Amino acid sequence: LTECGLGALVTLGMGTIYKCLSNRIHKQNMDQKALRDGTLALLRSEIIRNYEKYMNREFIPIYAMENVNELYAAYHSLGGNGTMTKLMEELRKLSSKEKREDL
């Protein structure tokens, strides 16, 4: 091979390697976005489920509030929007004790 031929071969090889790595990085980014979006959807669903459950009961035990706070923190750190913030504010206003009427 001549020097020009070798240079062209190296350039072609580098281009092929670059294209392969670029495609792999793009796929990994798309997979990561899908995982993020799926995780956000699951966290949002769980927060809503807890919201409906405890708003109907009109109280939320301390352990449940701690769990929902952790769900919300993860949701927020992944870039979740403010929709869940309103639900969290309402949950935080609930008593941690069940209201009982003595007979």
The first five atom37 places (N, CA, C, CB, O) and aatype in JSON, in Angstrom:
{
  "aatype": [10, 16, 6, 4, 7, 10, 7, 0, 10, 19, 16, 10, 7, 12, 7, 16, 9, 18, 11, 4, 10, 15, 2, 1, 9, 8, 11, 5, 2, 12, 3, 5, 11, 0, 10, 1, 3, 7, 16, 10, 0, 10, 10, 1, 15, 6, 9, 9, 1, 2, 18, 6, 11, 18, 12, 2, 1, 6, 13, 9, 14, 9, 18, 0, 12, 6, 2, 19, 2, 6, 10, 18, 0, 0, 18, 8, 15, 10, 7, 7, 2, 7, 16, 12, 16, 11, 10, 12, 6, 6, 10, 1, 11, 10, 15, 15, 11, 6, 11, 1, 6, 3, 10],
  "atom_mask": [
    [1, 1, 1, 1, 1],
    [1, 1, 1, 1, 1],
    [1, 1, 1, 1, 1],
    [1, 1, 1, 1, 1],
    [1, 1, 1, 0, 1],
    [1, 1, 1, 1, 1],
    [1, 1, 1, 0, 1],
    [1, 1, 1, 1, 1],
    [1, 1, 1, 1, 1],
    [1, 1, 1, 1, 1],
    [1, 1, 1, 1, 1],
    [1, 1, 1, 1, 1],
    [1, 1, 1, 0, 1],
    [1, 1, 1, 1, 1],
    [1, 1, 1, 0, 1],
    [1, 1, 1, 1, 1],
    [1, 1, 1, 1, 1],
    [1, 1, 1, 1, 1],
    [1, 1, 1, 1, 1],
    [1, 1, 1, 1, 1],
    [1, 1, 1, 1, 1],
    [1, 1, 1, 1, 1],
    [1, 1, 1, 1, 1],
    [1, 1, 1, 1, 1],
    [1, 1, 1, 1, 1],
    [1, 1, 1, 1, 1],
    [1, 1, 1, 1, 1],
    [1, 1, 1, 1, 1],
    [1, 1, 1, 1, 1],
    [1, 1, 1, 1, 1],
    [1, 1, 1, 1, 1],
    [1, 1, 1, 1, 1],
    [1, 1, 1, 1, 1],
    [1, 1, 1, 1, 1],
    [1, 1, 1, 1, 1],
    [1, 1, 1, 1, 1],
    [1, 1, 1, 1, 1],
    [1, 1, 1, 0, 1],
    [1, 1, 1, 1, 1],
    [1, 1, 1, 1, 1],
    [1, 1, 1, 1, 1],
    [1, 1, 1, 1, 1],
    [1, 1, 1, 1, 1],
    [1, 1, 1, 1, 1],
    [1, 1, 1, 1, 1],
    [1, 1, 1, 1, 1],
    [1, 1, 1, 1, 1],
    [1, 1, 1, 1, 1],
    [1, 1, 1, 1, 1],
    [1, 1, 1, 1, 1],
    [1, 1, 1, 1, 1],
    [1, 1, 1, 1, 1],
    [1, 1, 1, 1, 1],
    [1, 1, 1, 1, 1],
    [1, 1, 1, 1, 1],
    [1, 1, 1, 1, 1],
    [1, 1, 1, 1, 1],
    [1, 1, 1, 1, 1],
    [1, 1, 1, 1, 1],
    [1, 1, 1, 1, 1],
    [1, 1, 1, 1, 1],
    [1, 1, 1, 1, 1],
    [1, 1, 1, 1, 1],
    [1, 1, 1, 1, 1],
    [1, 1, 1, 1, 1],
    [1, 1, 1, 1, 1],
    [1, 1, 1, 1, 1],
    [1, 1, 1, 1, 1],
    [1, 1, 1, 1, 1],
    [1, 1, 1, 1, 1],
    [1, 1, 1, 1, 1],
    [1, 1, 1, 1, 1],
    [1, 1, 1, 1, 1],
    [1, 1, 1, 1, 1],
    [1, 1, 1, 1, 1],
    [1, 1, 1, 1, 1],
    [1, 1, 1, 1, 1],
    [1, 1, 1, 1, 1],
    [1, 1, 1, 0, 1],
    [1, 1, 1, 0, 1],
    [1, 1, 1, 1, 1],
    [1, 1, 1, 0, 1],
    [1, 1, 1, 1, 1],
    [1, 1, 1, 1, 1],
    [1, 1, 1, 1, 1],
    [1, 1, 1, 1, 1],
    [1, 1, 1, 1, 1],
    [1, 1, 1, 1, 1],
    [1, 1, 1, 1, 1],
    [1, 1, 1, 1, 1],
    [1, 1, 1, 1, 1],
    [1, 1, 1, 1, 1],
    [1, 1, 1, 1, 1],
    [1, 1, 1, 1, 1],
    [1, 1, 1, 1, 1],
    [1, 1, 1, 1, 1],
    [1, 1, 1, 1, 1],
    [1, 1, 1, 1, 1],
    [1, 1, 1, 1, 1],
    [1, 1, 1, 1, 1],
    [1, 1, 1, 1, 1],
    [1, 1, 1, 1, 1],
    [1, 1, 1, 1, 1]
  ],
  "atom_positions": [
    [[0.83, -1.19, 0.0], [0.0, 0.0, 0.0], [0.87, 1.25, 0.0], [-0.94, 0.0, 1.21], [1.93, 1.29, 0.62]],
    [[0.41, 2.24, -0.7], [1.13, 3.5, -0.7], [0.72, 4.3, 0.52], [0.85, 4.29, -2.0], [-0.24, 3.98, 1.21]],
    [[1.47, 5.34, 0.75], [1.17, 6.19, 1.91], [-0.23, 6.79, 1.79], [2.21, 7.32, 2.03], [-0.95, 6.86, 2.79]],
    [[-0.63, 7.22, 0.6], [-1.98, 7.78, 0.39], [-3.04, 6.71, 0.6], [-2.11, 8.39, -1.02], [-4.07, 6.97, 1.21]],
    [[-2.78, 5.52, 0.1], [-3.74, 4.42, 0.26], [-3.9, 4.04, 1.71], [0.0, 0.0, 0.0], [-5.02, 3.77, 2.16]],
    [[-2.81, 4.01, 2.46], [-2.86, 3.69, 3.88], [-3.62, 4.77, 4.64], [-1.43, 3.52, 4.45], [-4.42, 4.47, 5.52]],
    [[-3.36, 6.02, 4.31], [-4.07, 7.14, 4.96], [-5.56, 7.07, 4.69], [0.0, 0.0, 0.0], [-6.36, 7.31, 5.59]],
    [[-5.93, 6.75, 3.46], [-7.35, 6.64, 3.11], [-7.99, 5.48, 3.86], [-7.53, 6.46, 1.59], [-9.12, 5.59, 4.33]],
    [[-7.27, 4.38, 3.99], [-7.79, 3.21, 4.7], [-7.99, 3.52, 6.19], [-6.82, 2.01, 4.54], [-9.0, 3.13, 6.78]],
    [[-7.02, 4.22, 6.79], [-7.14, 4.61, 8.2], [-8.32, 5.56, 8.38], [-5.83, 5.27, 8.7], [-9.09, 5.42, 9.34]],
    [[-8.47, 6.51, 7.49], [-9.57, 7.47, 7.56], [-10.91, 6.76, 7.43], [-9.43, 8.54, 6.46], [-11.85, 7.06, 8.16]],
    [[-10.99, 5.82, 6.51], [-12.22, 5.05, 6.32], [-12.53, 4.24, 7.58], [-12.09, 4.13, 5.09], [-13.67, 4.17, 8.02]],
    [[-11.51, 3.62, 8.13], [-11.7, 2.83, 9.35], [-12.15, 3.69, 10.52], [0.0, 0.0, 0.0], [-13.04, 3.31, 11.27]],
    [[-11.54, 4.85, 10.67], [-11.91, 5.76, 11.75], [-13.35, 6.25, 11.57], [-10.94, 6.97, 11.81], [-14.1, 6.37, 12.54]],
    [[-13.73, 6.53, 10.34], [-15.1, 6.96, 10.06], [-16.11, 5.87, 10.42], [0.0, 0.0, 0.0], [-17.17, 6.15, 10.98]],
    [[-15.76, 4.64, 10.09], [-16.64, 3.51, 10.4], [-16.77, 3.34, 11.91], [-16.09, 2.22, 9.75], [-17.87, 3.13, 12.42]],
    [[-15.65, 3.42, 12.61], [-15.66, 3.3, 14.08], [-16.48, 4.43, 14.69], [-14.22, 3.31, 14.64], [-17.28, 4.21, 15.6]],
    [[-16.29, 5.64, 14.2], [-17.04, 6.79, 14.71], [-18.54, 6.58, 14.51], [-16.59, 8.09, 14.01], [-19.33, 6.8, 15.43]],
    [[-18.93, 6.15, 13.3], [-20.35, 5.94, 12.99], [-20.93, 4.87, 13.91], [-20.53, 5.54, 11.51], [-22.05, 5.03, 14.41]],
    [[-20.21, 3.8, 14.13], [-20.67, 2.71, 15.0], [-20.84, 3.2, 16.43], [-19.67, 1.53, 14.95], [-21.86, 2.92, 17.06]],
    [[-19.86, 3.93, 16.95], [-19.94, 4.46, 18.31], [-21.05, 5.49, 18.44], [-18.6, 5.08, 18.73], [-21.76, 5.53, 19.44]],
    [[-21.2, 6.31, 17.42], [-22.26, 7.32, 17.43], [-23.63, 6.66, 17.48], [-22.14, 8.24, 16.2], [-24.5, 7.1, 18.22]],
    [[-23.83, 5.61, 16.69], [-25.1, 4.89, 16.7], [-25.36, 4.24, 18.05], [-25.12, 3.82, 15.59], [-26.49, 4.26, 18.56]],
    [[-24.32, 3.67, 18.64], [-24.46, 3.02, 19.94], [-24.83, 4.04, 21.02], [-23.16, 2.29, 20.33], [-25.71, 3.79, 21.84]],
    [[-24.17, 5.19, 21.01], [-24.46, 6.24, 22.0], [-25.89, 6.75, 21.82], [-23.44, 7.42, 21.87], [-26.6, 6.98, 22.79]],
    [[-26.31, 6.92, 20.57], [-27.67, 7.38, 20.3], [-28.69, 6.37, 20.84], [-27.89, 7.59, 18.77], [-29.66, 6.77, 21.48]],
    [[-28.47, 5.09, 20.61], [-29.37, 4.06, 21.11], [-29.4, 4.05, 22.63], [-28.96, 2.68, 20.59], [-30.47, 3.93, 23.23]],
    [[-28.23, 4.18, 23.26], [-28.18, 4.22, 24.73], [-28.95, 5.43, 25.27], [-26.72, 4.26, 25.22], [-29.65, 5.33, 26.28]],
    [[-28.81, 6.57, 24.6], [-29.54, 7.77, 25.02], [-31.05, 7.57, 24.88], [-29.09, 8.98, 24.19], [-31.81, 8.0, 25.75]],
    [[-31.47, 6.93, 23.8], [-32.89, 6.67, 23.6], [-33.41, 5.68, 24.65], [-33.14, 6.13, 22.18], [-34.51, 5.86, 25.17]],
    [[-32.63, 4.66, 24.95], [-33.01, 3.69, 25.98], [-33.1, 4.37, 27.35], [-31.99, 2.53, 26.03], [-34.03, 4.12, 28.11]],
    [[-32.14, 5.23, 27.64], [-32.13, 5.93, 28.92], [-33.36, 6.84, 29.04], [-30.83, 6.76, 29.09], [-33.97, 6.93, 30.1]],
    [[-33.71, 7.52, 27.96], [-34.9, 8.37, 27.97], [-36.16, 7.54, 28.19], [-35.02, 9.18, 26.66], [-37.04, 7.93, 28.95]],
    [[-36.24, 6.39, 27.53], [-37.41, 5.52, 27.71], [-37.51, 5.03, 29.15], [-37.34, 4.32, 26.74], [-38.6, 4.98, 29.71]],
    [[-36.38, 4.67, 29.75], [-36.38, 4.23, 31.14], [-36.79, 5.37, 32.07], [-34.99, 3.71, 31.54], [-37.55, 5.16, 33.01]],
    [[-36.28, 6.56, 31.82], [-36.64, 7.74, 32.62], [-38.13, 8.01, 32.53], [-35.84, 8.97, 32.17], [-38.8, 8.21, 33.54]],
    [[-38.65, 8.02, 31.29], [-40.07, 8.3, 31.09], [-40.94, 7.23, 31.74], [-40.39, 8.39, 29.59], [-41.97, 7.55, 32.35]],
    [[-40.54, 5.97, 31.62], [-41.29, 4.89, 32.25], [-41.27, 4.99, 33.76], [0.0, 0.0, 0.0], [-42.29, 4.78, 34.42]],
    [[-40.11, 5.31, 34.31], [-40.0, 5.47, 35.77], [-40.86, 6.62, 36.25], [-38.53, 5.69, 36.17], [-41.53, 6.51, 37.27]],
    [[-40.84, 7.73, 35.52], [-41.69, 8.88, 35.87], [-43.16, 8.48, 35.87], [-41.45, 10.05, 34.9], [-43.91, 8.86, 36.77]],
    [[-43.58, 7.73, 34.86], [-44.98, 7.32, 34.77], [-45.36, 6.43, 35.96], [-45.22, 6.57, 33.45], [-46.44, 6.59, 36.53]],
    [[-44.49, 5.5, 36.32], [-44.77, 4.62, 37.46], [-44.82, 5.4, 38.77], [-43.72, 3.52, 37.55], [-45.7, 5.17, 39.6]],
    [[-43.88, 6.32, 38.96], [-43.88, 7.14, 40.18], [-45.13, 8.0, 40.25], [-42.62, 8.03, 40.23], [-45.77, 8.11, 41.3]],
    [[-45.49, 8.62, 39.13], [-46.69, 9.46, 39.08], [-47.93, 8.62, 39.41], [-46.84, 10.12, 37.68], [-48.78, 9.05, 40.19]],
    [[-48.01, 7.45, 38.83], [-49.15, 6.57, 39.08], [-49.25, 6.19, 40.56], [-49.04, 5.3, 38.23], [-50.35, 6.17, 41.13]],
    [[-48.13, 5.9, 41.17], [-48.12, 5.5, 42.58], [-48.47, 6.68, 43.5], [-46.75, 4.94, 42.97], [-49.17, 6.5, 44.49]],
    [[-48.0, 7.86, 43.16], [-48.36, 9.05, 43.94], [-49.86, 9.3, 43.85], [-47.57, 10.3, 43.45], [-50.51, 9.58, 44.86]],
    [[-50.42, 9.19, 42.65], [-51.86, 9.4, 42.46], [-52.65, 8.34, 43.21], [-52.22, 9.36, 40.95], [-53.67, 8.65, 43.84]],
    [[-52.21, 7.09, 43.16], [-52.9, 6.01, 43.88], [-52.94, 6.3, 45.38], [-52.21, 4.65, 43.61], [-53.98, 6.15, 46.03]],
    [[-51.79, 6.7, 45.92], [-51.73, 7.04, 47.35], [-52.59, 8.26, 47.66], [-50.28, 7.3, 47.77], [-53.27, 8.29, 48.69]],
    [[-52.56, 9.25, 46.79], [-53.37, 10.45, 46.98], [-54.85, 10.08, 47.11], [-53.17, 11.44, 45.81], [-55.52, 10.49, 48.06]],
    [[-55.35, 9.3, 46.15], [-56.76, 8.93, 46.16], [-57.1, 8.1, 47.4], [-57.12, 8.16, 44.89], [-58.14, 8.31, 48.02]],
    [[-56.23, 7.18, 47.75], [-56.47, 6.3, 48.9], [-56.58, 7.1, 50.2], [-55.34, 5.26, 49.02], [-57.52, 6.94, 50.96]],
    [[-55.59, 7.97, 50.43], [-55.55, 8.67, 51.72], [-56.47, 9.88, 51.77], [-54.15, 9.09, 52.02], [-56.92, 10.26, 52.85]],
    [[-56.74, 10.49, 50.65], [-57.72, 11.58, 50.67], [-59.11, 11.02, 50.99], [-57.74, 12.34, 49.31], [-59.88, 11.66, 51.7]],
    [[-59.42, 9.84, 50.48], [-60.69, 9.2, 50.8], [-60.77, 8.83, 52.28], [-60.89, 7.94, 49.95], [-61.84, 8.91, 52.88]],
    [[-59.66, 8.43, 52.87], [-59.63, 8.07, 54.29], [-59.58, 9.3, 55.2], [-58.44, 7.17, 54.57], [-59.91, 9.22, 56.38]],
    [[-59.17, 10.42, 54.63], [-59.04, 11.7, 55.33], [-57.93, 11.69, 56.39], [-60.36, 12.05, 55.99], [-57.95, 12.51, 57.31]],
    [[-56.99, 10.78, 56.27], [-55.78, 10.78, 57.1], [-54.73, 9.96, 56.38], [-56.05, 10.22, 58.54], [-55.04, 9.12, 55.53]],
    [[-53.46, 10.2, 56.73], [-52.37, 9.43, 56.14], [-51.38, 9.09, 57.25], [-51.67, 10.23, 54.98], [-50.84, 9.99, 57.89]],
    [[-51.14, 7.8, 57.5], [-50.18, 7.42, 58.53], [-48.79, 7.97, 58.22], [-50.13, 5.89, 58.67], [-48.45, 8.2, 57.06]],
    [[-48.0, 8.17, 59.25], [-46.66, 8.73, 59.09], [-45.82, 7.91, 58.12], [-45.95, 8.82, 60.45], [-45.15, 8.47, 57.25]],
    [[-45.85, 6.59, 58.26], [-45.03, 5.73, 57.39], [-45.44, 5.89, 55.92], [-45.15, 4.26, 57.82], [-44.6, 5.84, 55.03]],
    [[-46.75, 6.07, 55.67], [-47.23, 6.24, 54.31], [-46.8, 7.58, 53.75], [-48.76, 6.1, 54.26], [-46.45, 7.69, 52.57]],
    [[-46.84, 8.62, 54.59], [-46.42, 9.95, 54.14], [-44.94, 9.95, 53.81], [-46.73, 11.01, 55.21], [-44.52, 10.57, 52.83]],
    [[-44.14, 9.27, 54.62], [-42.71, 9.17, 54.33], [-42.48, 8.48, 52.99], [-41.98, 8.4, 55.45], [-41.62, 8.9, 52.2]],
    [[-43.23, 7.44, 52.73], [-43.1, 6.72, 51.46], [-43.48, 7.6, 50.28], [-43.96, 5.46, 51.47], [-42.77, 7.64, 49.28]],
    [[-44.59, 8.31, 50.4], [-45.03, 9.18, 49.31], [-44.02, 10.32, 49.11], [-46.44, 9.76, 49.61], [-43.78, 10.73, 47.97]],
    [[-43.45, 10.83, 50.19], [-42.41, 11.86, 50.06], [-41.21, 11.34, 49.28], [-41.97, 12.35, 51.44], [-40.64, 12.06, 48.46]],
    [[-40.82, 10.09, 49.52], [-39.7, 9.5, 48.78], [-40.05, 9.31, 47.31], [-39.31, 8.15, 49.4], [-39.22, 9.55, 46.44]],
    [[-41.28, 8.88, 47.04], [-41.73, 8.75, 45.65], [-41.66, 10.11, 44.95], [-43.17, 8.19, 45.59], [-41.19, 10.22, 43.82]],
    [[-42.15, 11.14, 45.64], [-42.17, 12.48, 45.06], [-40.75, 13.01, 44.84], [-42.95, 13.43, 45.96], [-40.48, 13.64, 43.82]],
    [[-39.86, 12.76, 45.79], [-38.48, 13.23, 45.64], [-37.84, 12.6, 44.41], [-37.65, 12.9, 46.9], [-37.16, 13.28, 43.64]],
    [[-38.06, 11.31, 44.22], [-37.52, 10.62, 43.03], [-38.16, 11.18, 41.77], [-37.75, 9.09, 43.13], [-37.48, 11.43, 40.78]],
    [[-39.47, 11.37, 41.81], [-40.21, 11.92, 40.66], [-39.67, 13.3, 40.29], [-41.72, 12.01, 40.98], [-39.41, 13.58, 39.12]],
    [[-39.51, 14.13, 41.29], [-39.03, 15.5, 41.06], [-37.58, 15.5, 40.55], [-39.13, 16.32, 42.37], [-37.25, 16.26, 39.64]],
    [[-36.72, 14.65, 41.11], [-35.32, 14.63, 40.68], [-35.16, 14.13, 39.25], [-34.49, 13.77, 41.63], [-34.18, 14.45, 38.59]],
    [[-36.12, 13.33, 38.77], [-36.09, 12.87, 37.38], [-36.69, 13.88, 36.42], [-36.83, 11.55, 37.27], [-36.74, 13.64, 35.21]],
    [[-37.13, 15.02, 36.96], [-37.64, 16.08, 36.1], [-39.14, 16.09, 35.95], [0.0, 0.0, 0.0], [-39.67, 16.71, 35.03]],
    [[-39.84, 15.41, 36.86], [-41.3, 15.42, 36.81], [-41.83, 16.84, 36.94], [0.0, 0.0, 0.0], [-41.22, 17.69, 37.59]],
    [[-42.97, 17.09, 36.3], [-43.52, 18.45, 36.31], [-44.24, 18.74, 37.62], [-44.48, 18.64, 35.14], [-44.27, 17.9, 38.52]],
    [[-44.81, 19.91, 37.73], [-45.41, 20.36, 38.98], [-46.79, 19.83, 39.28], [0.0, 0.0, 0.0], [-47.36, 20.16, 40.32]],
    [[-47.34, 19.0, 38.4], [-48.68, 18.48, 38.63], [-48.77, 17.74, 39.95], [-49.09, 17.57, 37.49], [-49.75, 17.89, 40.68]],
    [[-47.77, 16.95, 40.27], [-47.78, 16.16, 41.5], [-47.56, 17.04, 42.73], [-46.7, 15.08, 41.44], [-47.91, 16.64, 43.84]],
    [[-47.0, 18.21, 42.55], [-46.75, 19.11, 43.67], [-48.05, 19.48, 44.37], [-46.02, 20.38, 43.19], [-48.11, 19.51, 45.6]],
    [[-49.09, 19.77, 43.6], [-50.39, 20.12, 44.18], [-50.95, 18.96, 44.99], [-51.39, 20.52, 43.06], [-51.48, 19.16, 46.09]],
    [[-50.83, 17.75, 44.47], [-51.31, 16.58, 45.2], [-50.53, 16.4, 46.5], [-51.2, 15.31, 44.33], [-51.11, 16.09, 47.54]],
    [[-49.23, 16.59, 46.43], [-48.39, 16.44, 47.62], [-48.75, 17.48, 48.68], [-46.91, 16.57, 47.25], [-48.8, 17.16, 49.86]],
    [[-49.01, 18.7, 48.26], [-49.4, 19.75, 49.2], [-50.68, 19.36, 49.94], [-49.59, 21.09, 48.48], [-50.79, 19.58, 51.14]],
    [[-51.64, 18.79, 49.21], [-52.89, 18.37, 49.84], [-52.67, 17.19, 50.78], [-53.93, 18.0, 48.78], [-53.25, 17.15, 51.87]],
    [[-51.85, 16.23, 50.38], [-51.55, 15.09, 51.26], [-50.88, 15.54, 52.55], [-50.66, 14.09, 50.53], [-51.18, 15.01, 53.62]],
    [[-49.98, 16.5, 52.44], [-49.25, 16.97, 53.62], [-50.15, 17.69, 54.62], [-48.13, 17.9, 53.19], [-49.78, 17.84, 55.79]],
    [[-51.32, 18.12, 54.18], [-52.26, 18.78, 55.08], [-53.08, 17.78, 55.89], [-53.2, 19.68, 54.29], [-53.7, 18.14, 56.89]],
    [[-53.09, 16.52, 55.45], [-53.89, 15.51, 56.15], [-53.29, 15.19, 57.52], [-53.99, 14.24, 55.32], [-52.08, 15.28, 57.72]],
    [[-54.16, 14.83, 58.44], [-53.71, 14.37, 59.75], [-53.05, 13.01, 59.61], [-54.91, 14.3, 60.75], [-53.34, 12.26, 58.68]],
    [[-52.16, 12.7, 60.54], [-51.52, 11.39, 60.53], [-52.31, 10.39, 61.37], [-50.09, 11.48, 61.05], [-51.94, 9.21, 61.45]],
    [[-53.36, 10.85, 61.98], [-54.19, 9.99, 62.84], [-55.61, 9.91, 62.28], [-54.22, 10.52, 64.3], [-56.15, 10.89, 61.76]],
    [[-56.19, 8.74, 62.39], [-57.56, 8.54, 61.96], [-58.5, 9.22, 62.95], [-57.89, 7.04, 61.84], [-58.33, 9.15, 64.16]],
    [[-59.51, 9.9, 62.39], [-60.51, 10.53, 63.25], [-61.5, 9.45, 63.67], [-61.25, 11.72, 62.5], [-62.09, 8.77, 62.83]],
    [[-61.68, 9.3, 64.94], [-62.61, 8.29, 65.44], [-63.68, 8.98, 66.28], [-61.88, 7.21, 66.27], [-63.42, 9.88, 67.08]],
    [[-64.86, 8.52, 66.05], [-65.97, 9.04, 66.84], [-66.31, 8.02, 67.91], [-67.22, 9.35, 65.94], [-66.62, 6.87, 67.61]],
    [[-66.24, 8.45, 69.15], [-66.59, 7.55, 70.26], [-68.1, 7.41, 70.32], [-66.05, 8.09, 71.62], [-68.84, 8.38, 70.2]],
    [[-68.53, 6.17, 70.49], [-69.97, 5.89, 70.57], [-70.46, 5.92, 71.97], [-70.3, 4.57, 69.95], [-71.65, 5.71, 72.21]]
  ]
}
